[in-house]
């Protein structure tokens, strides 16, 4: 690498960092109090009818931890879990209650009217299709890993 190339990269990184900082601070600078709080996960109290009902598709380690994190927020309720492994479904019942709907077919989760959002914790090669199917079914999607490779 030439010294000029290194300096150009450093300049680029400095500029991108400064730009990101400027963009992130813009709401605080212009009208910080004018944007309404639309966060579903805020700490205000919800009635039983205002829960966001979520389902977990892929109840292994990461999906389960993501679900535990979501359930720490008021107004979030887990109503269904999908996994191909019987052990994960049994553990889900033990961890989050026997009244959970459990299945091995993720499309059964997507067909449910009481599910507002899904957490996708499946292996990488299933993320894309399940995410697309969930969005087509009108569900909100949280998918931690990449959904596509390109």
Secondary structure, 3 states (H helix, E strand, C coil): CCHHHHHHHHHHHHHHHHHHHHHHHHHHHCCHHHCCCCCCCCCCCCCHHHCEEEEEECCCHHHHHHHHHHHCCCCEEEEEEECCCHHHHHHHHHHHCCCCEEECCHHHHHCCCCCCEEEECCCHHHHHHHHHHHHHCCCEEEECCCCCCC
